[in-house]
């Protein structure tokens, strides 16, 4: 298969950073980067680092192992209790920065112990359209962004993933569970688990893919789904309400606007650095 120009460019960038570690979530972007790197670098030049935290839905731990095994890429899992950090628990406008700083610091520690120097992630040009304080933490720690350096967005990354033969190359994004809570709402492991269980219930029992359950004031579950699923989910509302009430939600609503990536994002601060009102970044 003749390589695309962007594949040639990406391979050159990765070779310039090798040997390297990849911050590996198991999502579409980091999976595409991991497999592409493993295909274009020498054996032993790629190490996957997965940071396991209470803010990551439980299935990711199993998924990253499956992907690493399927493509024979070395993997290290680092367990990081980000909720032990008061700045993360407070869930203010810079929560993502504090969380990412802690995760990447621990990932870099594991990477250095393995004899690697450079950590890369799957950030890409589409991320520039969303305010992401975690990128500030990455910059401070010297994390590299090969897709960004190659000028690649999600559409081209999906094409590369398909050409690599990655199963599930169109898998929906899986965001940090903290993005289900409004900025300023303190985070607890109990409430996070409740939201994760609710989303898993909707996905598995009601066969609703790509669903978000936002936990709002008064322990209200606000359900967001893609427009194509909205009519069906409205028909199932009484049964859904019953199941989510059993999980401990006091009220259940279905957002008629549907799922919107970054629905709870805060407004980015102006150039002066002064904070503005808004919601926390996430999906």
C-alpha positions in Angstrom: 0.0 0.0 0.0 1.4 3.4 -1.0 1.9 5.6 2.0 0.0 8.8 2.2 2.0 12.1 2.4 0.7 12.6 6.0 1.8 9.0 6.9 5.3 9.8 5.7 5.4 13.0 7.6 4.1 11.3 10.8 6.6 8.5 10.5 9.5 11.0 10.2 8.3 12.9 13.3 8.0 9.7 15.4 11.5 8.6 14.3 12.8 12.0 15.5 11.4 11.3 19.0 12.2 7.6 19.2 12.6 5.7 21.5 9.3 7.0 22.9 6.4 6.3 25.2 2.8 7.0 24.4 0.2 8.1 26.9 -2.3 5.4 26.1 -6.0 5.7 26.9 -7.3 3.0 24.5 -9.3 5.6 22.6 -9.3 6.0 18.9 -6.5 8.6 18.7 -4.0 7.1 21.1 -4.7 3.6 19.6 -4.0 4.9 16.1 -0.8 6.6 17.3 0.4 3.5 19.2 -0.2 1.1 16.3 1.3 3.5 13.7 4.4 4.0 15.9 4.8 0.2 16.4 4.6 -0.3 12.6 7.1 2.4 11.7 9.7 2.3 14.6 12.1 -0.4 15.5 11.2 -3.2 18.0 11.7 -1.9 21.5 11.3 1.8 20.6 7.7 2.1 21.7 6.2 1.7 25.2 2.6 2.3 26.1 1.8 4.0 29.4 -1.8 3.8 30.6 -2.7 5.9 33.7 -5.5 4.1 35.6 -7.6 6.5 37.7 -11.0 6.7 39.3 -12.0 9.2 36.6 -11.5 6.7 33.8 -14.5 4.3 33.1 -13.6 0.8 34.2 -13.6 -0.9 30.8 -10.6 1.1 29.6 -8.2 -1.0 31.8 -9.3 -4.2 30.0 -9.4 -2.5 26.6 -5.8 -1.2 26.7 -4.5 -4.6 27.6 -6.4 -6.2 24.7 -5.1 -3.6 22.2 -1.5 -3.9 23.5 -1.7 -7.7 23.2 -3.3 -7.7 19.8 -0.5 -5.5 18.3 2.3 -6.9 20.5 3.2 -3.5 22.0 4.8 -3.3 25.5 2.4 -1.8 28.1 2.9 -0.4 31.6 -0.1 0.5 33.7 0.3 3.3 36.3 -2.3 3.6 39.0 -2.8 7.2 40.0 -5.4 8.3 42.6 -6.0 11.8 41.3 -8.9 12.3 43.7 -6.3 12.4 46.5 -5.3 15.8 45.1 -7.6 18.5 46.7 -7.2 20.6 43.5 -8.7 17.8 41.4 -11.5 17.1 43.9 -12.5 20.8 44.0 -13.3 20.5 40.2 -12.7 24.2 39.5 -12.0 25.7 36.1 -8.4 24.3 36.2 -9.2 20.8 37.4 -8.1 19.3 34.1 -4.8 21.0 34.4 -4.1 19.7 37.9 -5.3 16.2 36.9 -3.3 16.0 33.7 -0.2 17.3 35.5 -0.4 14.5 38.1 -1.1 11.8 35.5 1.6 12.8 33.2 4.1 13.3 36.0 3.5 9.7 37.1 3.5 8.4 33.5 6.9 10.1 32.9 8.3 8.6 36.1 7.3 5.1 34.8 8.7 5.9 31.4 12.1 7.1 32.8 12.3 4.0 34.9 12.0 1.9 31.7 14.8 3.9 30.1 12.7 6.1 27.8 12.9 9.9 27.7 10.1 11.2 25.5 6.3 10.9 26.2 3.9 11.5 23.3 0.1 11.7 23.3 -2.8 11.6 20.7 -3.6 15.4 20.8 -4.5 16.6 17.3 -5.6 19.7 15.4 -9.3 19.1 16.3 -8.3 19.6 20.0 -7.4 23.2 19.1 -11.1 24.0 18.8 -11.8 23.1 22.4 -10.4 24.7 25.5 -8.2 22.1 27.2 -6.2 23.1 30.3 -4.5 19.7 30.2 -2.5 20.9 27.2 -0.8 23.5 29.4 0.3 20.7 31.8 1.6 18.7 28.9 3.6 21.7 27.6 5.1 22.3 31.0 6.3 18.6 31.2 7.6 18.5 27.6 5.0 16.0 26.3 5.1 15.8 22.5 2.1 15.7 20.2 3.0 13.9 16.9 -0.4 14.3 15.3 -0.4 18.1 16.0 3.2 18.3 14.6 2.0 16.5 11.5 -1.0 18.8 11.2 -3.5 15.9 11.5 -7.1 16.1 12.7 -9.5 13.3 13.7 -10.7 12.7 10.1 -7.3 11.9 8.8 -6.4 10.0 11.9 -9.4 7.7 11.3 -8.3 7.2 7.7 -4.8 6.2 8.9 -6.4 3.8 11.5 -8.5 2.2 8.9 -5.5 1.7 6.6 -3.7 0.1 9.6 -6.5 -2.4 10.0 -7.5 -1.3 13.5 -10.8 -2.8 14.6 -13.3 -0.2 15.8 -11.4 2.6 14.0 -14.6 4.7 14.3 -15.1 4.1 18.0 -16.7 7.1 19.8 -14.5 9.1 22.2 -14.5 8.2 25.9 -14.1 11.2 28.0 -12.9 11.7 31.6 -15.8 11.0 34.0 -15.3 14.4 35.7 -16.7 16.0 32.5 -20.1 14.8 33.6 -20.1 17.2 36.5 -20.5 21.1 36.4 -17.5 23.1 37.2 -17.4 23.8 40.9 -19.2 20.6 41.9 -16.8 18.7 44.2 -15.9 15.3 42.9 -16.2 12.1 44.9 -15.6 8.5 43.9 -19.1 7.5 44.9 -20.8 10.0 42.6 -18.4 9.2 39.7 -19.2 5.5 40.0 -22.9 6.3 39.9 -22.5 8.2 36.6 -20.3 5.5 35.1 -22.9 2.8 36.1 -25.7 4.9 34.6 -23.9 5.2 31.2 -23.0 1.5 31.2 -26.6 0.7 31.9 -27.9 2.8 29.0 -25.2 1.4 26.7 -25.7 -2.3 27.6 -29.3 -2.7 28.6 -30.9 -0.1 26.3 -28.3 -0.4 23.5 -27.6 3.3 23.4 -24.1 4.0 22.1 -22.2 7.2 22.7 -24.3 8.4 25.7 -23.5 11.0 28.3 -25.1 11.2 31.7 -24.5 14.6 33.3 -24.9 14.7 37.1 -26.6 18.1 37.8 -27.8 19.8 41.0 -30.1 17.8 43.2 -28.6 14.6 41.9 -30.4 15.0 38.6 -29.3 12.8 35.7 -29.4 14.7 32.4 -29.1 12.2 29.5 -27.5 13.2 26.2 -27.6 11.0 23.1 -27.0 11.5 19.4 -29.9 12.9 17.5 -30.5 9.6 15.7 -31.1 7.9 19.1 -33.2 10.7 20.7 -36.7 9.6 19.6 -36.0 6.0 20.8 -34.7 7.1 24.1 -37.7 9.4 24.7 -40.0 6.3 24.2 -37.9 4.4 26.8 -37.9 7.3 29.3 -40.2 5.7 31.9 -38.2 2.5 32.1 -34.9 4.5 32.1 -36.1 6.7 34.9 -36.9 3.6 37.0 -33.4 2.1 36.5 -31.6 5.4 37.2 -33.6 6.0 40.3 -32.5 2.6 41.5 -28.9 3.9 41.1 -29.7 6.8 43.4 -30.6 9.6 41.0 -33.4 11.8 42.4 -34.5 13.1 39.0 -33.9 12.1 35.3 -34.2 14.4 32.3 -33.4 13.8 28.6 -31.7 16.7 26.9 -33.7 17.4 23.7 -30.7 19.2 22.2 -28.9 15.8 22.2 -25.3 15.0 22.8 -22.9 17.8 22.2 -19.1 17.3 22.5 -17.9 19.8 25.1 -21.4 20.6 26.4 -20.1 21.4 29.8 -17.0 23.3 28.7 -16.1 26.5 30.4 -15.5 29.6 28.3 -11.7 30.0 27.7 -10.0 32.8 29.6 -9.2 35.9 27.6 -5.6 36.7 26.7 -5.2 38.7 29.9 -5.6 35.4 31.8 -8.6 36.7 33.7 -11.1 33.9 34.4 -14.6 34.0 32.9 -17.7 32.1 33.9 -18.5 28.8 32.2 -18.3 25.1 32.5 -15.5 22.5 32.9 -13.8 21.1 29.8 -14.8 17.6 28.7 -16.9 15.6 26.3 
